[in-house]
């Protein structure tokens, strides 16, 4: 997986998903964008170094981001994507997804649980063949990684 096919980073202009009353327990809605995206053999736009088309990668990336937005830190009323806890999303040719993420601090009370929440959310994305979540603290998370939406939710302007 040294050759990433697509990467997604938090976009402060992307609207957040809806929250549930149980943080981190939300499951993403099933989205069918991947199945409706054209493959290269069906006339989709080729991506250099990938068997997946640009449309397939874009649709799957959007579905993964939507899934990530269903995961919430129980102590913070914002999803992990808007908080800037997702550092990288990689989709390989076999549609295996690797997510690099962090936590707000190494002592986060849900440090052992949140990566599993992320794995479960992304695994539910149609077309994902598997998921691996890597937890890293390099670079350390800081408030500058938060989107404007997360800052607004936390009154941090």
C-alpha positions as CSV (number, residue, x, y, z in Angstrom):
1,X,0.0,0.0,0.0
2,X,2.9,2.3,-0.6
3,X,1.2,3.6,-3.8
4,X,-2.0,5.3,-2.6
5,X,-4.8,5.3,-5.2
6,X,-6.8,8.0,-3.5
7,X,-6.6,9.9,-0.3
8,X,-9.1,12.0,1.5
9,X,-8.4,14.6,4.1
10,X,-11.0,16.5,6.2
11,X,-12.8,19.1,4.2
12,X,-14.1,22.0,6.3
13,X,-16.7,22.8,3.6
14,X,-18.3,19.3,3.8
15,X,-21.5,19.2,5.8
16,X,-21.6,16.9,8.8
17,X,-23.8,13.9,9.1
18,X,-26.5,13.5,11.8
19,X,-25.6,12.5,15.3
20,X,-27.3,9.9,17.4
21,X,-27.9,9.9,21.1
22,X,-25.2,7.3,21.5
23,X,-21.8,8.7,20.4
24,X,-19.7,6.4,18.3
25,X,-22.5,3.8,18.0
26,X,-24.0,5.1,14.8
27,X,-23.9,2.9,11.8
28,X,-23.6,4.5,8.4
29,X,-26.5,4.4,6.0
30,X,-26.0,2.1,3.1
31,X,-25.1,4.2,0.1
32,X,-25.0,2.8,-3.4
33,X,-22.8,5.4,-5.2
34,X,-20.0,2.8,-5.8
35,X,-22.3,0.4,-7.6
36,X,-23.6,3.2,-9.9
37,X,-20.1,4.6,-10.7
38,X,-18.7,3.5,-14.1
39,X,-15.8,1.2,-14.1
40,X,-13.0,1.8,-16.6
41,X,-14.3,-1.1,-18.7
42,X,-17.7,0.6,-18.7
43,X,-16.3,3.9,-19.9
44,X,-15.2,5.4,-16.6
45,X,-12.2,7.8,-16.5
46,X,-9.0,5.8,-15.9
47,X,-6.7,6.8,-13.0
48,X,-3.0,6.3,-13.6
49,X,-1.7,3.4,-11.6
50,X,-5.1,2.1,-10.6
51,X,-7.6,-0.4,-12.0
52,X,-10.4,1.7,-10.5
53,X,-12.0,4.5,-12.4
54,X,-12.0,8.1,-11.2
55,X,-15.7,7.8,-10.7
56,X,-15.4,4.7,-8.6
57,X,-12.7,6.2,-6.4
58,X,-14.7,9.5,-6.0
59,X,-17.9,7.7,-5.1
60,X,-16.2,5.3,-2.7
61,X,-14.3,8.1,-1.1
62,X,-17.5,10.1,-0.6
63,X,-19.2,7.1,1.0
64,X,-16.2,6.5,3.3
65,X,-16.3,10.1,4.4
66,X,-20.0,9.9,5.1
67,X,-19.4,6.8,7.2
68,X,-16.6,8.5,9.1
69,X,-19.0,11.3,9.9
70,X,-21.2,8.9,11.8
71,X,-18.4,8.3,14.4
72,X,-18.4,10.7,17.4
73,X,-16.0,11.2,20.3
74,X,-18.3,10.7,23.3
75,X,-16.8,13.8,25.0
76,X,-17.0,16.2,22.1
77,X,-20.2,17.0,20.2
78,X,-18.6,16.8,16.7
79,X,-17.8,13.9,14.4
80,X,-14.2,12.6,14.1
81,X,-13.9,13.8,10.5
82,X,-14.8,17.4,11.3
83,X,-12.5,17.2,14.4
84,X,-9.6,16.4,12.1
85,X,-8.9,13.1,13.6
86,X,-8.7,11.4,10.2
87,X,-5.3,11.9,8.7
88,X,-5.5,9.7,5.6
89,X,-7.8,7.4,3.7
90,X,-6.3,5.0,1.1
91,X,-8.3,2.8,-1.3
92,X,-6.3,0.1,-3.1
93,X,-7.1,-1.7,-6.3
94,X,-8.9,-4.4,-4.4
95,X,-11.0,-1.8,-2.6
96,X,-9.3,-2.5,0.6
97,X,-9.4,0.7,2.7
98,X,-6.7,1.9,5.1
99,X,-7.4,4.7,7.5
100,X,-4.8,6.6,9.4
101,X,-6.3,8.4,12.4
102,X,-5.4,9.9,15.7
103,X,-7.2,10.9,18.9
104,X,-7.4,14.2,20.6
105,X,-4.9,12.9,23.2
106,X,-3.1,9.7,23.9
107,X,-5.0,9.4,27.2
108,X,-8.4,9.5,25.4
109,X,-10.8,7.3,27.4
110,X,-12.1,5.6,24.2
111,X,-8.6,5.0,22.7
112,X,-9.2,1.2,22.6
113,X,-12.7,1.5,21.2
114,X,-12.7,4.3,18.6
115,X,-10.5,2.6,16.0
116,X,-13.0,-0.3,16.1
117,X,-15.9,2.2,15.6
118,X,-14.1,3.6,12.6
119,X,-13.4,0.1,11.2
120,X,-17.0,-0.9,11.6
121,X,-18.3,2.3,10.0
122,X,-16.0,2.0,6.9
123,X,-16.5,-1.8,6.6
124,X,-20.2,-1.0,6.0
125,X,-19.5,1.1,2.9
126,X,-20.6,-0.8,-0.2
127,X,-17.7,-1.9,-2.2
128,X,-15.1,-1.9,0.6
129,X,-13.4,-5.3,0.6
130,X,-11.8,-4.8,4.0
131,X,-10.6,-2.1,6.4
132,X,-7.4,-1.5,8.4
133,X,-7.3,1.4,10.9
134,X,-3.9,2.7,12.0
135,X,-3.8,4.8,15.1
136,X,-1.0,7.3,15.2
137,X,0.0,10.3,17.3
138,X,2.5,11.6,14.8
139,X,1.8,14.4,14.2
140,X,0.0,15.1,17.4
141,X,-3.6,16.4,17.0
142,X,-4.2,20.0,17.8
143,X,-7.2,22.4,17.4
144,X,-5.9,23.8,14.1
145,X,-7.1,20.5,12.4
146,X,-10.7,21.1,13.3
147,X,-13.1,22.3,10.6
148,X,-15.0,25.6,11.0
149,X,-18.1,23.5,11.6
150,X,-16.5,21.7,14.6
151,X,-15.2,25.0,15.9
152,X,-18.7,26.4,15.8
153,X,-20.2,23.4,17.5
154,X,-17.6,23.7,20.3
155,X,-17.8,27.6,20.5
156,X,-14.1,27.8,19.7
157,X,-14.0,30.8,17.5
